[in-house]
Amino acid sequence: MKNPVVIKNYPKGLSVILDPDIPFDELYLALGKKFRESSKFFGKTKLVISFEGRELMEEEERLLVDAIADNSELTVLCTVGKGESEKSQQYIKAGTRFIGDQDKMLSKFYKGPIRASEVVEADTDLIILGDVNPGAEVISEGNIIILGTLYGTARAGVKGNESSFVVALDLRPVKICIGEKSMNIFAKRGLFKSKANPKIVFVKDEELLVEEITSETIDKLQI
């Protein structure tokens, strides 16, 4: 009988290969069982994970990450795109870019650019020390602060927290979402200037607003 979940171990990361044919609810249970049975082997550590073998919707990927956390002592720092080429180095690079003792912080810090196909998630505020490149995605249950340029996609307040915000030194994104609200028409709205200025995206009166950061802008935030 084909194993619905296969785990390959890499330095600083795991590749989780998923059966592409079984229903997702069966896969979810099989993955939980697999990590529960392997919990002693993996121990308590922090690592990066990739899911391979089938296309996953965003919510499905999040459910699988939660299943790993619920059935082991592993902490998933982020998920990365698939691809066998230099995969071990990709895991090491992503894993070592999270800096500081994450267990003691209200924010997670990620050092360096996030490249196309990479996904970085946090259940806290997320601070990126670098660019978020086209095709990359950053996801946070809280706020997202990018000390660089946002070219890709940012999703803040993903569990419905519309008091969250996104800040970047320069905004040129594919999409920004806060809670259930999103916008992806930045270029058409003429929000880009030849000279980049730090901007903030937040919800006010049920709409997403994009403004340059000033003391007045900060006063509008519901923090």
N, C-alpha and C positions, 0 to 999 in steps of 0.2 A: 504494500500500500504506500502510495506517495506521501512523503512527509509534507504537510501544508506549510511548515515554517522551518527554514534552515538558517542557522546563524554561523557567520564566518567572523573570526576574531582578528582584528588588526591592532597595531599599537595605537592607543588612544581612541579606538573606535570599533564599531560592529557593523557588519553588513547583514541585514535581515532580508532573506530571500523569501518571497511570499508566493503561494500557489495562486495563479491568475484565474482559476476557474471556480473555486468553491465560493459560496455566498459569504459576504463580509462578516455576518454575525458568527459563522462557524470559524472563520479565520481569526476573528477577535478572541474567541475562546481558546483556540489552539495556540495563539501567541502568548496569551496569559499563562496557559499551562506550561508552555515551553520555558518561559522565563522563571516561573515558579520552581520548576524542577531544576533549573540551572542556577538558582539564586546563590547557593553556597559556592559554586565554582567562580562566579563573577565577583562575589563579595560586594563591598561598599566602595564604589568608585564613580568618577565622573568621566563621561565619554561622549563621543559624537556618533550618530547613527545614520545610516542610509537605508531606505526601504527600496527593494528591487523586486522585479518579477511581475508587477502589475501596477497599473495606474491608480493612484489614490486621490480622492478628493481631499481638500484641505481638512474638513472635519474628520474624515476617516483617519488621516495621518495623525491628527491630534488625539483621537481615541486610542490609537495604537501606542503612542508615546505614553499616554496615561496608563494603559494596561501594563506597560513595562515598569512604570514607577510603582504601580499597585502590587505587582507580583515579584518585586526584587528590591534590592537596596541600591540600585543604579540611579544616578542622576544624569539625565540626557541634557547635555549642554546645548546642542543644536542638531538639526538634521541637515545633511548635505546631499547634493545630487548624486545620481549613480554614475558609474563609469569605472572600468577596471584600470585604466591608465593612471599610474602613480597614485592609486587610491590610498595606500598606506600613508604617503606623504600628505595627502589631502586631509586625512583624519588628524594627523599629528599637528598640522598647521592650524586647523580649526580649533582643536582642543586646547592648544597652548595659547591661543589668542584671547581666551577668557582669562582675565587677570584678577588677582585678589582672591580672598576667601569668600566665595559666592554664598556660602551658607550664612554668613554673618552680615550680608548686605541687603539693603532694600532695593538696590539696583544691580544689574549685571552689566559688566563692561566687556566689550569685544574690541580687540586691537587689530587694526589693519583693514584693508578693503574687503568687501564681500563681493564675490565674483558671480558671474552669470550661472544660474542653476542652483546656487547655494541658498539655503533657507536657514535663518537664525531666529530662534524663538526664545522667549523668556516669560516666566510667570510673574516677573517684577517689572519695574521700569528698565528700559534697555538703552544703554549708551554706547554708540558706535564711534570708535576713534579712527575714522577713515570713511571712504566713499562707499555707497551702496550702488553697485554698478547695474547697468541694464540687464534684466533677466534675473536679478537677485531679489530676495524678499526678506523683510524683517517683520517679525510678529511679536507683539507684546500685549500682556493683559493690562499694562499700565501705559506710561508715556514712552515715547521714542525720541531720543536726542541724538542727532547725527552731526558729529564734528567733521564734516566733509560735505560732499554733494550727494543728494538723493536722486539717482537716475532710475532706480527700479521701483519696487512696490513697498509701501510701509502700511502696516495694519496695527493700529493702536487700540487699546480698550476692547480687545476681541471678545470678551465675555459680556459686552453690552455697556461698558463704562464710557459714556459719552462725555465725561468730564476730562478724559485723557486728551493729550495733544501730541503733535509731531513738530519737532524743531530741526532745522538743518541750516548749515551755513549757506547752502544754495539749493534751490528746489528746481529740479528738472525731471519729475518722476513720470512713470507710467501710470501709477495709481496711488492714491492715499485713501485709507479707510479709517474712520474712528467710530467704534461701535458698529451700528448698522448703516452708517452714512458713508458715502464714498464720492470721490470726484476724480476724473481722469481727463479733463479737458483744459489743462493748464496753459498749453501753448495758445489755444484759441482765445483765451481770456486775457492775453497780453500781460501775463504776470512776470515775464522774464525781462530783465534789463541787461544791457551790455556789461554793467558792473554788478556783480553778485552782492546781495545783501542778505544777512541772516533773516529767515522767515519762520513763522509759526503758523500751524494749521490747527484750528480748534472749532468746537461746536458752539454756536450762539444763535438763539431763536430758531432752533431746529435746522440750522444750515451750517455747512462747513465754510469757514472763513479762512482766507490766507492773507496774512499781514506781515509787514516788516516788524521786527522786534523793537519795541519801544517800551518805556515805562507805562504808557497808557495801554498798550496791548497786554502787558503782563497783568495789569489791574483787572482786565476783563475775564481772566481765567478763574474758574471755580476750583481752586485747589484746596 
